[in-house]
Amino acid sequence: MKFDMSRCLDALSLALDFAGTDTFDPKPNHSRRTAYVALAVADELGIPEEDKKDLYALALLHDNGIVMSGQDFNSLEQAASHCIHGEKNLAGLPLQKPRRNVIRFHHENYDGSGPFRVRGADIPLLARLIHLANTLEAEFDLWKLDPSERKRVREYALSGAGKRFDPDAAAAFQAAARKERFWCDMTFGNDMDSLHRRTPQIFYDFQWKDIVSISEIFMRIVDSKSRFTFNHSGGLAAHADTMSDFYGFTPDTKIQLHIAAHLHDLGKLYVPNAILEKPGSLDAAELACIKRHPYITKLVLEKIPFFEEIAAWAGNHHERLNGKGYPDNLTEKELDCQSRLLGVLDIYQAMTEERPYRKAVTHKEAVETLNGMVRLGYLDAKMVKDVSQTVWPLDGNIKLCDPCGD
């Protein structure tokens, strides 16, 4: 398939903008605006197209390590932690060419005063551009900046030349920021359209198995949000593989279900850890917040071309046959085999993991609960029987995917 990587990354970056809700006040579309500013500067510098493609991808995902580091940026050491995690996590990201240390060094100052004390040309160019764009976007809230403040932004960038910022990048920003279009794009409330006009088109000739490494990146981000879910999506994907083989799904369907399992809890990046790790019962507002996560998962995944079925399977994992699930109250007639299966496996995997309000249960106890849900009309009886005879609790040492058996 001709896979549109630009749209894939754009969609998944939406979730990242809210991934830091537990450590700082997130800015809607921050990643998109950072990418836009970085590309605007890159255009002024005249950098090659393949560099702009990788700049776009890495700028969108520059903060992917925030959740994984579990820290705010109150010190250089803490800033370094999220850079290290982010660099490692993106190791499998398809790029035009190898890009070492772009994410690792995206908080480095040009004069060597950053977290890793790297300076000047030793900082990769793309990291320098992301650093400038990220700093300006965060410091000035460019999306709601009053026109009278534009000069102050330019002066800030210029005053940082040779200190915080690459001098050539700071000068290029001056040129970009003198154009009215730049500010219209920033402040007119059309972040997505503005970025798409500037975005280099990135297409790869992919098979489904080539997309697994991308889904793994976001699976690790989601599962690392809470210590109680550290292996949840990986475990669900392993069980999905087992049941795909049991039912004789086609190779492509098996891989698509594996990807759906990786990404089914993407919407939990929007849910504060205070709710995810609450040891007692949730109140009405907290429960409503939790129930929003499959809606967000589906909202994000539906934006990715060819992901229609993956979005449905991932977004339906809390739907129930009797129409008492969420977010769409779908019924038996509206839930296909893969949606039903992922729902059963998600419950099984969650029950066999520790939670803040209980210990992990045994296989027998999990099956008893599933059968109880069958009697109440929530779950597919045959599927529960098949799962109970085919899958077993995982030991926590989950070997990351090979749904293709290669």
PyMOL commands that set and color helices and strands:
alter all, ss='L'
color gray80, all
select helices_A, chain A and resi 5-16+30-45+49-60+66-69+76-92+120-122+125-140+142-144+147-159+167-177+180-187+191-198+208-223+227-229+232-247+251-263+266-270+273-276+284-291+293-301+308-315+332-334+337-351+363-375+381-390
alter helices_A, ss='H'
color red, helices_A
select strands_A, chain A and resi 2-4+203-205
alter strands_A, ss='S'
color yellow, strands_A
deselect
rebuild
show_as cartoon
